Amino acid sequence: PGGLRDALAETLGDPHLELLHAHGNGWIDGRGLARRPEGAAVTELTRDGRAVAVLLHRPGLLDDARLVRELERTAGLALENDQLHGELEAQLAQLRDSRAETVAVGDAERRRLERDLHDGAQQALAGLAMSFGLARADAVEPLREQRLGVAQDAVRGALAELRALAQRISPPALSEAGLATALGVLAEWAPNLEIARVPRQRFNPTVESAAYFAVAGLARTIRGRIVVDARVEGASLRLEVLAAEAPSSLVDIEDRVAALDGDLLAEAASDGATLLRITLPCAS
């Protein structure tokens, strides 16, 4: 893929030559990126009377119409293959953009739900628990005081469950303090989770979100021990997650990682454990 441009540039003696392919109502290069056919000179290559590609080249290079026709004839199949590759790259780019947008919308909705729970239901339950406490203090009859105590404990229990739910939906520590702190808080909620190493630096919010929810998803579905070792290597954040058992599904994690042009590799160990290697480009 992309070799046709190099071959044409070498054959025609123009190292700066560019090849664009027709795509919808516009043009794309061999990597599937949208381009405008702008240059010192532009020559169309046609098939069955329609333009399928354009060459951007130095002036005078393709003034001979016979040379253009020969190019169209001899490079016809290669042009078609190169065009198909460019269209595939364009579709993959659209898929990545769509995934990234879906993840961003989901994270925004998570934050909204967490705020609604905190400002609404949690505040209401906290106020109700306080009211029960005041009523218990004023109660004269032991039975009445006992019943109010039971009701207050029930409200406190519901409040604790609601706070745990809000923590799973969108942990405030992630946006306020970063990945290392958020994973530390998560380990307090999930006793099977062990954090070996996580960089203290801040990363792009989408990277932090992808890394956090990958670990949180595993901690929620795997009962055995989970060990997380994260580090920065070059321009990437790399997480190695050793799980005592194989995850039931990696679809959600794969979608998040792919949305950021990252990689996910799962390796099975002989003892039944699974090692997940997650690589995320990290513009910190």
ChimeraX attribute file (.defattr): number of C-alpha atoms within 10 A of each C-alpha:
attribute: neighborCount
match mode: 1-to-1
recipient: residues
	/A:1	13
	/A:2	15
	/A:3	11
	/A:4	16
	/A:5	21
	/A:6	16
	/A:7	12
	/A:8	18
	/A:9	18
	/A:10	13
	/A:11	10
	/A:12	13
	/A:13	12
	/A:14	15
	/A:15	15
	/A:16	12
	/A:17	18
	/A:18	19
	/A:19	25
	/A:20	29
	/A:21	28
	/A:22	18
	/A:23	18
	/A:24	8
	/A:25	5
	/A:26	12
	/A:27	21
	/A:28	23
	/A:29	27
	/A:30	24
	/A:31	18
	/A:32	23
	/A:33	14
	/A:34	17
	/A:35	12
	/A:36	10
	/A:37	22
	/A:38	11
	/A:39	13
	/A:40	10
	/A:41	16
	/A:42	17
	/A:43	18
	/A:44	16
	/A:45	22
	/A:46	17
	/A:47	12
	/A:48	6
	/A:49	7
	/A:50	10
	/A:51	13
	/A:52	20
	/A:53	23
	/A:54	20
	/A:55	22
	/A:56	19
	/A:57	22
	/A:58	16
	/A:59	11
	/A:60	9
	/A:61	13
	/A:62	17
	/A:63	11
	/A:64	9
	/A:65	10
	/A:66	10
	/A:67	12
	/A:68	15
	/A:69	13
	/A:70	11
	/A:71	16
	/A:72	19
	/A:73	13
	/A:74	10
	/A:75	15
	/A:76	16
	/A:77	11
	/A:78	14
	/A:79	21
	/A:80	15
	/A:81	15
	/A:82	23
	/A:83	26
	/A:84	17
	/A:85	18
	/A:86	26
	/A:87	23
	/A:88	15
	/A:89	18
	/A:90	20
	/A:91	13
	/A:92	13
	/A:93	16
	/A:94	13
	/A:95	14
	/A:96	17
	/A:97	15
	/A:98	13
	/A:99	18
	/A:100	20
	/A:101	13
	/A:102	15
	/A:103	20
	/A:104	17
	/A:105	11
	/A:106	12
	/A:107	18
	/A:108	13
	/A:109	14
	/A:110	17
	/A:111	17
	/A:112	14
	/A:113	15
	/A:114	21
	/A:115	16
	/A:116	14
	/A:117	17
	/A:118	15
	/A:119	11
	/A:120	11
	/A:121	15
	/A:122	20
	/A:123	14
	/A:124	14
	/A:125	19
	/A:126	16
	/A:127	13
	/A:128	16
	/A:129	22
	/A:130	15
	/A:131	14
	/A:132	20
	/A:133	18
	/A:134	12
	/A:135	16
	/A:136	19
	/A:137	12
	/A:138	10
	/A:139	14
	/A:140	10
	/A:141	9
	/A:142	10
	/A:143	10
	/A:144	12
	/A:145	18
	/A:146	13
	/A:147	13
	/A:148	21
	/A:149	18
	/A:150	12
	/A:151	16
	/A:152	22
	/A:153	15
	/A:154	13
	/A:155	19
	/A:156	17
	/A:157	14
	/A:158	15
	/A:159	19
	/A:160	15
	/A:161	13
	/A:162	17
	/A:163	18
	/A:164	13
	/A:165	14
	/A:166	21
	/A:167	18
	/A:168	18
	/A:169	17
	/A:170	21
	/A:171	22
	/A:172	16
	/A:173	17
	/A:174	20
	/A:175	16
	/A:176	10
	/A:177	13
	/A:178	21
	/A:179	25
	/A:180	21
	/A:181	17
	/A:182	20
	/A:183	24
	/A:184	16
	/A:185	15
	/A:186	22
	/A:187	17
	/A:188	11
	/A:189	14
	/A:190	16
	/A:191	13
	/A:192	17
	/A:193	25
	/A:194	20
	/A:195	16
	/A:196	10
	/A:197	14
	/A:198	19
	/A:199	15
	/A:200	12
	/A:201	11
	/A:202	17
	/A:203	17
	/A:204	12
	/A:205	18
	/A:206	20
	/A:207	22
	/A:208	22
	/A:209	22
	/A:210	25
	/A:211	23
	/A:212	19
	/A:213	18
	/A:214	20
	/A:215	19
	/A:216	17
	/A:217	16
	/A:218	20
	/A:219	24
	/A:220	12
	/A:221	12
	/A:222	17
	/A:223	15
	/A:224	14
	/A:225	16
	/A:226	24
	/A:227	18
	/A:228	19
	/A:229	16
	/A:230	20
	/A:231	15
	/A:232	16
	/A:233	11
	/A:234	9
	/A:235	12
	/A:236	17
	/A:237	23
	/A:238	23
	/A:239	22
	/A:240	18
	/A:241	23
	/A:242	22
	/A:243	25
	/A:244	19
	/A:245	18
	/A:246	21
	/A:247	16
	/A:248	9
	/A:249	11
	/A:250	14
	/A:251	9
	/A:252	13
	/A:253	19
	/A:254	17
	/A:255	19
	/A:256	25
	/A:257	25
	/A:258	19
	/A:259	23
	/A:260	20
	/A:261	15
	/A:262	19
	/A:263	16
	/A:264	17
	/A:265	11
	/A:266	16
	/A:267	12
	/A:268	14
	/A:269	14
	/A:270	7
	/A:271	8
	/A:272	10
	/A:273	18
	/A:274	19
	/A:275	20
	/A:276	19
	/A:277	17
	/A:278	23
	/A:279	25
	/A:280	25
	/A:281	20
	/A:282	21
	/A:283	13
	/A:284	13
